[in-house]
Amino acid sequence: MSVGLMIESVNGDRIEEYLPVSGEAFFEQFWLPICKDCDLKLVLQFQTGRSFDHTDLPLLLAELQKVENAVLS
């Protein structure tokens, strides 16, 4: 299995685009510990599935930045 993002609309236009994020095992081994260490809420939900809308974007991007910082440190 894999973890991915399903984009359903952009600027009000309906699209269906799937973007793979990670394989399931890799997500569990590397992403989940970072999510827990950094107390991330939204990125943690990538694995189980959740709908996001434009209002979630600032927090989601901030959490992804924390993942990047954790990987680079």
N, C-alpha and C positions, 0 to 999 in steps of 0.2 A: 504494500500500500504506500501511498505517498501523501504528503501534506502540500496543499496548494491553495491558490486564491482563484475564486471564480468571480470575474467581473461581469456584472449584469447590465450596467448602464454607465455611460460617460456623457456628462453634460446633458442629461435627460434623454439621450438616444439609447435605445435598447440594443445591447450587444451581448454576446455570450463568448467570453474569452477565459480560458483556463491557463493559469500560470503556475507551473510547478515550483514549489519552494524547497522541498526536501523529501528525501525518502523517509519513510516512517522510522526505521531504525536509527538513522542519522539524527532525525529530529529528537528522538527520545534520548539518544546518547549525548548530544551536544547542545541543542537548543533548549531542552527542558531544564537542565541545570542552570543555564544562564537566566532563563525566565524566573526560576525560583530564587536565585541569588540576587537578582535585580528587582524582585517583586513586581514582575510584569504581569499585567492582567489580560490585555488584548492579544498579545502574541501567543500567550499560553493557550488561548482558545483556537488557534489555528488548527490544532490537532483534532479537536472534537467537532469543529465547525461552528460558525457564527456568522450572521449577516452584519456587515458594517455599512454605514452610510457616510456621506461627506462630513457629518458632524464628528465622526470618530477619527477622521484623518489626522488632525494635529496630535492627538494622543498616540495614535498608532505609529506615526512617523517618529515621535519622540521615543517610543519604546524600541523601534527598530534601530534608532541611533544608539540606544543603550546596548543593544545586542552587538552592534558593530564595535563600539568602544570596548566591550568586554572581550571580544575576539582579538582586537588589536593590542590589548594591554598584556 
